[in-house]
Amino acid sequence: MTAACAVREVTCVRGGRPVLTKVTLDVRSGEVLALVGPNGAGKSSLLGVLAGDLSVAAGDVELDGRPIGSWVPRELARQRSVLLQANDVSFPFRAAEVIEMGRSPWAGASGFADDEQALSAAIDRADVAHLLDRPYTALSGGERARVSLARVLAQDTPVVLLDEPTAALDLRHQEEVMAVARRLARAGKAVVVVLHDLSVAAAWADRVAIIDAGRLVACGPPADVLTAERILAVYGIAVHVVPTPDGHVSVVPRRTEFSDNVSHQGDEASYTHEQDRGRDLP
């Protein structure tokens, strides 16, 4: 596998504070890389750096072997596509029109001739054919997420960056989105996915990178990275890491002793240690 993009000793500052500190990471063609970590750890900031949307205070960022700052916007849009957490559109475009926006970077290029094929494949992969004539602003959060994913897929770039693509989806569509990510990787694309569900990351990613307080804690195969000890150290919660029948691992919180597992402070605690000891929560 070759590095489609890379960060080297990258530090990124936002709002006067560092959100990434000396991060070094390769993103490889032909694999799914999952970025995981607690809220505010710097996962989305790292994705923004990889996309060229966030500047860095120190370090180097490369896309296809070139400094990311050397790419002009249209070239950049043909090389990498980005699905953001927020899928807002100000005007009531039809879903079909939003998806077609993914082809705009290719206007005037030889790839523009493949519009119909790219759009059809994107619509099928995201399972949004039944939404095409509806106003985007009238869609549910999950429907918007899938239409936005179809727009990214229609862009048809070698690098695909997805920020929490499963967050608003039901179980079936979560699995379908991750299956799409795997198919993209098998086709030779580099796919980076920000995820909160560690079990989903373990099931679908080739490598998992844990980010905590802006630093890269570990990166490697899911079974090597997602250990109970490391998860306790990063997330502050005790878990079971158990093998699944299909050969992956699943991360399950230890729920028997609630107050021993999750820390509460002051009057906000719903359960005291004495109330909860020896009692399983529903």
Salt bridges, closest charged atoms under 4 A:
ASP26 OD1 - ARG8 NH2 2.56
GLU31 OE2 - ARG207 NH2 2.57
ASP53 OD1 - ARG80 NH2 3.52
GLU75 OE1 - ARG66 NH2 3.64
ASP115 OD1 - ARG103 NE 2.63
ASP127 OD2 - ARG146 NH2 3.95
ASP127 OD2 - ARG172 NH2 2.88
ASP127 OD2 - HIS173 NE2 3.19
ASP133 OD1 - ARG94 NH1 3.11
GLU143 OE2 - ARG134 NH1 3.41
ASP156 OD1 - LYS189 NZ 3.08
GLU164 OE2 - HIS196 NE2 3.34
ASP170 OD1 - HIS173 ND1 3.04
GLU176 OE2 - ARG172 NE 2.83
GLU176 OE1 - HIS173 NE2 3.93
ASP206 OD2 - ARG182 NH1 3.17
ASP260 OD1 - HIS273 ND1 3.06
ASP260 OD2 - ARG277 NH2 3.75
